[in-house]
């Protein structure tokens, strides 16, 4: 792999982010809490508990349960280095597998190197110590196995089963297999042995993704999430646009190249136009409908467009290596990787020594100030993801947190009523008995509480404020009538 130096460069970048910048969102905190809960109880919880005060008993399907157990085991010390490093390597493995798939399809090293760079950039914004990153190589591996002939193709079912225990995106496995089967049928014009095998894998993979503690509820959950109105309130679920840098500088060039070059040619002596096109089109739709799928699209697009470029443009065609080329083979194989790794490690060391690894994007100073307050508190965060850091904390219960999905629609409606200062915001805030608010500086709720005599600022800096209610919280009818949803 003459493009291995690119993978080393991305590996260094991902490792730096994973180890030095661990808290990119609030999910990791509640996932660790979930992992400890599973380790203590020996089972996966199926409902929200007393860590929240708005939806106790609401059904919950924690599809990241296995990732959460690993996060709990690797929460500190050497365990953290191993765990975070493994997550970073999953991102690198996904890129490497996508490049290998391109190589198997006949793409040239030049074409692979160019589009590996774009695909790597497309991973940047979604990357972090997150469950979805662990799913990336499983997605690519599943698609690679669908292209295999003979018994090896059946390993895709095992990949789907592992995938289902790490992240809910495993629900894509039967869909992608079915699209590949349909495309192969259109390409062949008849029901060939390959088409029959892909159809069987599609049906069997639906059973494979049920091989988790969640059972059949995992694919049902994924269908529900596609139709759920709460996704409109989650940043990663917003439609993709050019303001997303990973799209503008990574996925968009891949999409443009696919439109210009096409994604279907001949492979292993057979036409694969529709087989490639249907899978590519589905992943394109997923990307354009939600920014969280930019990375997924890039990993699928990399082998498709690298192969198309190799077959369409003569300069990118594969060339036999002569003796002259062998004399300089050590440059891409040894010198470039060594140079990139040295520079990357130097930059990483400077970042850590300078203390720039601290990222204050989760209202942690205000949350730390809340931990110092006496008594029990019911907390609302103006960015619900911040409250993920409070899940399971002693004497703190949250209105809404980064788990998001299990909270009923009524809780989301009330949260938006309060955070956006709609007409009943004060009634809802009092009714739920909220006595602590972590707010972004000068957001509407922060300004409203600043003008209210019933609240005091217990902490404030340039970005956040912690507001505490003066006197006892007023428990109203909304809290008193909470019931299982």
C-alpha positions as CSV (number, residue, x, y, z in Angstrom):
1,X,0.0,0.0,0.0
2,X,2.0,3.0,-1.3
3,X,-0.6,5.3,0.3
4,X,0.1,4.0,3.8
5,X,1.8,7.2,4.8
6,X,-1.6,9.0,4.5
7,X,-3.1,6.4,6.9
8,X,-0.3,7.1,9.3
9,X,-0.9,10.8,9.2
10,X,-4.6,10.3,9.9
11,X,-3.8,7.8,12.6
12,X,-1.6,10.3,14.4
13,X,-4.4,13.0,14.2
14,X,-7.1,10.6,15.5
15,X,-4.9,9.4,18.3
16,X,-4.1,13.0,19.4
17,X,-7.8,13.9,19.4
18,X,-8.9,10.7,21.2
19,X,-6.3,10.8,24.0
20,X,-5.8,14.5,24.5
21,X,-9.3,15.8,23.8
22,X,-11.6,13.1,25.3
23,X,-14.7,15.1,26.0
24,X,-16.1,16.4,22.7
25,X,-19.7,15.8,23.8
26,X,-21.6,14.8,26.8
27,X,-22.3,11.3,25.6
28,X,-19.2,9.7,26.9
29,X,-20.1,10.5,30.5
30,X,-23.5,8.9,30.5
31,X,-22.1,6.0,28.5
32,X,-19.6,5.3,31.2
33,X,-22.4,5.5,33.8
34,X,-24.4,3.0,31.8
35,X,-21.4,0.7,31.5
36,X,-20.9,0.7,35.3
37,X,-24.7,0.1,35.7
38,X,-24.4,-3.0,33.5
39,X,-21.3,-4.3,35.2
40,X,-23.0,-3.9,38.6
41,X,-26.4,-5.4,37.7
42,X,-25.4,-7.9,35.1
43,X,-28.1,-6.7,32.7
44,X,-28.9,-3.9,30.3
45,X,-31.5,-1.3,31.6
46,X,-34.7,-1.1,29.6
47,X,-36.1,2.1,31.0
48,X,-35.0,5.5,32.3
49,X,-34.5,5.7,36.1
50,X,-34.2,8.3,38.8
51,X,-31.3,10.0,37.1
52,X,-34.0,12.1,35.4
53,X,-37.1,13.6,36.9
54,X,-39.1,14.2,33.8
55,X,-39.5,10.7,32.3
56,X,-38.9,8.0,35.0
57,X,-39.9,4.6,33.5
58,X,-39.8,5.7,29.9
59,X,-38.7,2.8,27.6
60,X,-35.0,2.9,26.7
61,X,-33.0,0.9,24.2
62,X,-29.3,1.5,25.0
63,X,-27.9,0.2,21.7
64,X,-24.4,1.3,22.7
65,X,-24.3,-1.1,25.7
66,X,-21.1,-3.0,24.7
67,X,-19.3,0.2,23.9
68,X,-20.5,1.6,27.3
69,X,-19.1,-1.4,29.1
70,X,-15.7,-0.8,27.4
71,X,-15.9,2.9,28.3
72,X,-16.5,2.1,31.9
73,X,-13.6,-0.4,32.0
74,X,-11.3,2.2,30.3
75,X,-12.4,5.3,32.2
76,X,-9.1,6.2,33.7
77,X,-5.3,5.6,33.7
78,X,-3.9,3.1,31.4
79,X,-7.4,1.8,30.7
80,X,-8.2,5.2,29.1
81,X,-5.2,5.1,26.9
82,X,-6.1,1.6,25.7
83,X,-9.8,2.4,25.2
84,X,-9.4,5.8,23.5
85,X,-6.5,4.5,21.4
86,X,-8.7,1.6,20.3
87,X,-11.4,4.0,19.2
88,X,-8.9,6.0,17.2
89,X,-7.6,2.9,15.5
90,X,-11.2,2.0,14.5
91,X,-11.3,5.2,12.5
92,X,-8.0,4.4,10.9
93,X,-9.1,0.8,10.2
94,X,-12.2,2.1,8.5
95,X,-10.1,4.2,6.2
96,X,-7.6,1.4,5.6
97,X,-10.4,-1.1,4.8
98,X,-12.0,1.4,2.4
99,X,-8.7,1.9,0.6
100,X,-8.1,-1.8,0.5
101,X,-11.5,-2.3,-1.0
102,X,-10.6,0.2,-3.7
103,X,-7.4,-1.6,-4.3
104,X,-9.3,-4.9,-4.7
105,X,-11.5,-3.3,-7.2
106,X,-8.5,-2.3,-9.3
107,X,-8.0,1.3,-8.3
108,X,-4.5,2.8,-8.7
109,X,-2.4,4.0,-5.8
110,X,-2.6,7.6,-7.1
111,X,-6.4,7.5,-7.2
112,X,-6.6,5.8,-3.8
113,X,-4.3,8.4,-2.2
114,X,-6.3,11.3,-3.4
115,X,-9.7,10.1,-2.3
116,X,-8.3,8.6,1.0
117,X,-7.3,12.2,1.8
118,X,-10.8,13.5,1.1
119,X,-12.4,10.6,3.0
120,X,-10.2,11.2,6.0
121,X,-11.2,14.9,6.1
122,X,-14.8,13.8,6.0
123,X,-14.4,11.9,9.2
124,X,-13.0,14.8,11.2
125,X,-16.1,16.5,12.5
126,X,-17.8,13.2,13.5
127,X,-14.7,11.7,15.1
128,X,-14.4,11.5,18.9
129,X,-14.4,8.8,21.5
130,X,-17.9,7.7,20.4
131,X,-19.8,4.5,19.7
132,X,-20.5,5.4,16.1
133,X,-16.7,5.5,15.3
134,X,-16.4,1.9,16.4
135,X,-19.1,1.1,13.9
136,X,-17.3,2.6,10.9
137,X,-14.9,-0.3,10.2
138,X,-17.8,-2.8,10.7
139,X,-19.8,-1.0,8.0
140,X,-16.9,-1.1,5.5
141,X,-16.1,-4.7,6.4
142,X,-19.7,-5.7,5.9
143,X,-19.8,-4.2,2.4
144,X,-16.4,-5.8,1.5
145,X,-17.7,-9.2,2.5
146,X,-20.8,-8.7,0.4
147,X,-18.5,-8.5,-2.7
148,X,-16.7,-11.8,-1.8
149,X,-17.5,-15.0,-3.5
150,X,-17.7,-18.3,-1.8
151,X,-17.9,-19.1,1.9
152,X,-16.1,-15.9,3.0
153,X,-19.1,-13.8,2.2
154,X,-21.1,-15.4,5.0
155,X,-18.8,-13.8,7.5
156,X,-20.8,-10.7,6.9
157,X,-23.5,-12.2,9.2
158,X,-21.0,-12.3,12.1
159,X,-19.9,-8.7,11.4
160,X,-23.6,-7.6,11.5
161,X,-24.1,-9.4,14.9
162,X,-21.0,-7.7,16.5
163,X,-22.1,-4.4,14.9
164,X,-25.5,-4.6,16.5
165,X,-24.0,-4.8,20.0
166,X,-21.9,-1.7,19.5
167,X,-24.2,0.8,17.7
168,X,-27.7,1.0,16.3
169,X,-26.5,1.8,12.8
170,X,-26.2,-2.0,12.4
171,X,-29.8,-1.7,11.2
172,X,-28.3,-0.7,7.9
173,X,-26.8,-4.2,7.3
174,X,-29.9,-5.9,6.0
175,X,-30.9,-2.8,4.0
176,X,-27.5,-2.6,2.3
177,X,-27.4,-6.3,1.6
178,X,-30.9,-6.1,0.0
179,X,-29.8,-3.2,-2.2
180,X,-26.7,-5.1,-3.3
181,X,-28.9,-8.1,-4.1
182,X,-31.4,-5.9,-6.1
183,X,-28.6,-4.3,-8.0
184,X,-26.9,-7.6,-8.8
185,X,-30.2,-8.9,-10.1
186,X,-30.6,-5.8,-12.3
187,X,-27.0,-6.2,-13.6
188,X,-27.3,-9.9,-14.4
189,X,-30.9,-9.7,-15.6
190,X,-31.7,-13.0,-13.9
191,X,-31.7,-14.7,-10.6
192,X,-28.0,-15.9,-10.4
193,X,-26.3,-17.8,-7.6
194,X,-24.8,-14.5,-6.4
195,X,-28.1,-12.8,-6.3
196,X,-29.6,-15.7,-4.3
197,X,-26.7,-15.6,-1.9
198,X,-27.1,-11.8,-1.3
199,X,-30.8,-12.2,-0.8
200,X,-30.2,-14.9,1.8
201,X,-27.6,-12.7,3.5
202,X,-30.0,-9.8,3.6
203,X,-32.7,-11.8,5.3
204,X,-30.2,-13.6,7.6
205,X,-28.6,-10.3,8.6
206,X,-32.0,-9.1,9.8
207,X,-31.8,-12.0,12.3
208,X,-28.1,-11.3,13.0
209,X,-28.7,-7.8,14.2
210,X,-31.3,-9.2,16.7
211,X,-28.5,-11.1,18.4
212,X,-28.1,-8.6,21.2
213,X,-29.8,-8.0,24.6
214,X,-32.2,-5.7,22.7
215,X,-33.4,-8.4,20.3
216,X,-35.9,-7.5,17.7
217,X,-36.4,-4.1,19.3
218,X,-33.1,-2.8,17.7
219,X,-34.4,-2.7,14.1
220,X,-37.7,-1.4,15.3
221,X,-35.9,1.4,17.2
222,X,-34.0,2.4,14.1
223,X,-37.2,2.7,12.1
224,X,-38.7,4.8,14.9
225,X,-35.7,7.1,15.0
226,X,-36.0,7.9,11.3
227,X,-39.5,9.1,11.8
228,X,-39.0,10.7,15.2
229,X,-39.6,14.5,15.4
230,X,-37.0,14.9,18.1
231,X,-34.2,14.7,15.5
232,X,-35.1,18.2,14.4
233,X,-33.7,19.4,17.8
234,X,-30.4,17.5,17.5
235,X,-27.5,19.2,15.7
236,X,-26.1,16.1,14.1
237,X,-29.5,15.2,12.6
238,X,-29.8,18.5,10.7
239,X,-29.6,18.3,6.9
240,X,-26.1,18.5,5.5
241,X,-24.9,21.7,4.0
242,X,-21.7,23.4,2.9
243,X,-21.3,25.0,6.3
244,X,-20.3,21.5,7.5
245,X,-16.6,21.6,6.9
246,X,-16.3,17.8,6.7
247,X,-18.8,17.9,3.9
248,X,-17.4,20.9,2.1
249,X,-13.8,19.7,2.1
250,X,-14.2,16.0,2.3
251,X,-17.5,14.4,1.3
252,X,-18.6,17.0,-1.3
253,X,-15.5,16.4,-3.6
254,X,-16.3,12.7,-3.3
255,X,-19.9,13.2,-4.3
256,X,-18.9,15.5,-7.2
257,X,-16.4,13.0,-8.5
258,X,-19.0,10.3,-8.3
259,X,-21.4,12.4,-10.3
260,X,-18.8,13.2,-13.0
261,X,-17.2,9.7,-13.2
262,X,-20.0,7.3,-12.2
263,X,-19.6,4.6,-9.7
264,X,-20.4,1.4,-11.7
265,X,-18.0,-0.4,-14.1
266,X,-16.9,-4.0,-14.4
267,X,-15.4,-6.0,-11.5
268,X,-14.2,-9.6,-11.5
269,X,-15.6,-10.1,-15.0
270,X,-19.1,-8.9,-14.2
271,X,-21.1,-5.7,-14.6
272,X,-21.7,-4.1,-11.2
273,X,-23.3,-0.8,-12.3
274,X,-26.6,-1.1,-10.4
275,X,-25.1,-3.1,-7.5
276,X,-22.7,-0.2,-6.7
277,X,-25.2,2.5,-7.7
278,X,-28.0,1.5,-5.3
279,X,-25.7,1.2,-2.3
280,X,-24.0,4.5,-3.2
281,X,-27.4,6.3,-3.7
282,X,-28.7,5.1,-0.4
283,X,-25.6,6.3,1.5
284,X,-25.8,9.6,-0.4
285,X,-29.4,10.1,0.7
286,X,-28.4,9.3,4.3
287,X,-25.6,11.9,4.2
288,X,-27.7,14.7,2.7
289,X,-30.5,14.1,5.2
290,X,-28.3,14.2,8.3
291,X,-24.8,15.6,8.9
292,X,-24.0,12.7,11.3
293,X,-23.8,10.4,8.2
294,X,-21.1,12.3,6.3
295,X,-18.5,9.9,7.5
296,X,-20.6,6.9,6.6
297,X,-20.9,8.2,3.0
298,X,-17.2,9.0,2.7
299,X,-16.2,5.5,3.6
300,X,-18.6,4.0,1.0
301,X,-17.7,6.6,-1.7
302,X,-13.9,6.2,-1.4
303,X,-13.5,2.8,-3.2
304,X,-16.3,3.7,-5.7
305,X,-14.8,7.0,-6.9
306,X,-11.1,5.8,-6.7
307,X,-12.0,2.9,-9.0
308,X,-14.0,5.1,-11.4
309,X,-11.1,7.6,-11.6
310,X,-8.7,4.8,-12.4
311,X,-10.9,3.4,-15.2
312,X,-11.8,6.8,-16.6
313,X,-8.6,8.9,-16.7
314,X,-5.5,7.3,-18.3
315,X,-3.0,9.2,-16.1
316,X,-4.5,7.5,-13.1
317,X,-4.5,4.0,-14.6
318,X,-2.5,1.3,-12.9
319,X,1.0,0.9,-14.2
320,X,3.4,-2.0,-13.8
321,X,6.3,-1.0,-11.6
322,X,9.7,-1.2,-13.4
323,X,13.1,-1.5,-12.0
324,X,13.6,2.2,-12.0
325,X,10.6,2.7,-9.8
326,X,11.7,0.0,-7.4
327,X,14.9,2.0,-6.7
328,X,12.8,4.8,-5.2
329,X,10.2,2.6,-3.6
330,X,11.7,3.3,-0.1
331,X,10.5,6.9,-0.3
332,X,6.7,6.3,-0.1
333,X,7.2,3.1,1.9
334,X,9.6,4.3,4.6
335,X,10.7,7.9,4.4
336,X,7.3,9.6,4.1
337,X,5.6,7.6,6.9
338,X,8.6,8.3,9.2
339,X,8.5,12.0,8.4
340,X,4.8,12.3,8.9
341,X,4.8,10.3,12.2
342,X,7.7,12.4,13.5
343,X,6.0,15.7,12.8
344,X,2.6,14.4,14.1
345,X,4.2,13.2,17.4
346,X,6.0,16.5,17.8
347,X,2.8,18.5,17.3
348,X,1.0,16.2,19.7
349,X,3.7,16.8,22.4
350,X,3.6,20.6,22.0
351,X,-0.2,20.6,22.2
352,X,-0.2,18.6,25.5
353,X,2.6,20.6,27.0
354,X,0.9,23.9,26.2
355,X,-2.3,22.8,27.9
356,X,-4.3,23.3,24.7
357,X,-5.9,19.9,25.2
358,X,-8.6,21.5,27.5
359,X,-11.8,22.2,25.6
360,X,-14.5,24.1,27.4
361,X,-17.5,23.3,25.2
362,X,-19.6,21.4,27.7
363,X,-20.2,24.0,30.4
364,X,-18.0,22.1,32.7
365,X,-17.1,25.1,34.9
366,X,-20.8,25.7,35.6
367,X,-21.4,22.0,36.2
368,X,-18.5,21.9,38.6
369,X,-19.9,24.8,40.5
370,X,-23.3,23.0,40.8
371,X,-21.5,20.0,42.3
372,X,-20.3,22.2,45.1
373,X,-23.9,23.3,46.0
374,X,-25.5,21.7,49.0
375,X,-28.7,19.7,48.8
376,X,-30.4,17.9,45.9
377,X,-31.2,19.6,42.6
378,X,-33.3,19.3,39.5
379,X,-31.3,20.6,36.7
380,X,-32.1,21.9,33.2
381,X,-29.3,22.7,30.7
382,X,-30.0,25.1,27.9
383,X,-28.0,22.7,25.7
384,X,-29.3,19.3,26.8
385,X,-26.1,17.5,25.9
386,X,-24.3,19.3,28.8
387,X,-26.6,17.4,31.3
388,X,-25.1,14.1,30.0
389,X,-22.2,14.9,32.3
390,X,-24.6,14.9,35.3
391,X,-26.4,11.6,34.6
392,X,-26.0,9.4,37.7
393,X,-24.3,12.1,39.8
394,X,-25.3,12.1,43.5
395,X,-28.0,14.5,44.5
396,X,-28.6,15.7,40.9
397,X,-31.5,14.7,38.5
398,X,-31.7,16.1,35.0
399,X,-34.6,17.4,32.9
400,X,-33.1,16.1,29.6
401,X,-29.7,14.8,28.6
402,X,-27.7,13.5,25.7
403,X,-29.5,10.1,25.6
404,X,-32.3,12.1,23.9
405,X,-34.1,9.2,22.2
406,X,-36.0,7.7,25.2
407,X,-37.5,11.0,26.3
408,X,-41.1,11.3,25.3
409,X,-42.3,14.0,22.9
410,X,-44.1,15.9,25.8
411,X,-40.7,16.3,27.6
412,X,-39.1,17.7,24.4
413,X,-42.1,20.0,23.9
414,X,-41.8,21.3,27.4
415,X,-38.0,21.7,27.1
416,X,-38.4,23.8,24.0
417,X,-41.2,25.8,25.7
418,X,-38.8,26.7,28.5
419,X,-35.5,27.1,26.6
420,X,-37.1,29.2,23.8
421,X,-39.1,31.4,26.2
422,X,-42.5,30.4,24.7
423,X,-45.6,31.7,26.5
424,X,-45.8,29.0,29.2
425,X,-42.1,28.8,29.9
426,X,-42.3,30.0,33.5
427,X,-45.3,27.7,34.3
428,X,-43.4,24.7,32.9
429,X,-40.2,25.6,34.7
430,X,-42.0,26.0,38.0
431,X,-44.3,23.0,37.4
432,X,-41.4,20.6,37.0
433,X,-39.7,22.0,40.1
434,X,-36.6,22.9,38.3
435,X,-34.3,24.6,40.9
436,X,-31.0,24.8,38.9
437,X,-30.4,26.0,35.3
438,X,-27.0,25.7,33.5
439,X,-27.3,28.3,30.7
440,X,-25.1,29.6,27.9
441,X,-24.3,33.2,28.6
442,X,-26.9,35.6,27.2
443,X,-29.1,33.0,25.6
444,X,-32.9,33.8,26.0
445,X,-33.4,31.8,29.2
446,X,-30.2,33.2,30.8
447,X,-31.4,36.7,30.1
448,X,-34.9,35.9,31.5
449,X,-33.5,34.5,34.7
450,X,-31.2,37.5,35.1
451,X,-34.3,39.7,35.0
452,X,-36.2,37.5,37.5
453,X,-36.1,38.1,41.2
454,X,-36.7,34.4,41.9
455,X,-33.3,33.3,40.7
456,X,-29.6,34.0,41.6
457,X,-26.4,33.5,39.7
458,X,-24.3,31.0,41.7
459,X,-21.6,31.0,39.1
460,X,-20.7,33.0,36.0
461,X,-17.9,33.3,33.5
462,X,-17.7,34.6,29.9
463,X,-19.6,31.6,28.5
464,X,-21.8,30.1,31.1
465,X,-23.9,30.8,34.2
466,X,-25.4,28.6,36.9
467,X,-28.7,29.8,38.1
468,X,-30.2,28.6,41.4
469,X,-33.8,29.2,42.5
470,X,-34.2,31.4,45.6
471,X,-36.0,29.5,48.3
472,X,-37.6,26.0,47.9
473,X,-38.7,24.9,44.4
474,X,-42.4,25.2,43.7
475,X,-43.6,21.7,42.8
476,X,-46.6,22.0,40.5
477,X,-49.0,19.8,38.7
478,X,-46.7,18.9,35.9
479,X,-44.2,17.2,38.2
480,X,-46.9,15.6,40.4
481,X,-48.7,14.0,37.5
482,X,-45.6,12.3,35.9
483,X,-46.4,8.8,34.9
484,X,-44.8,6.0,33.0
485,X,-44.8,6.7,29.2
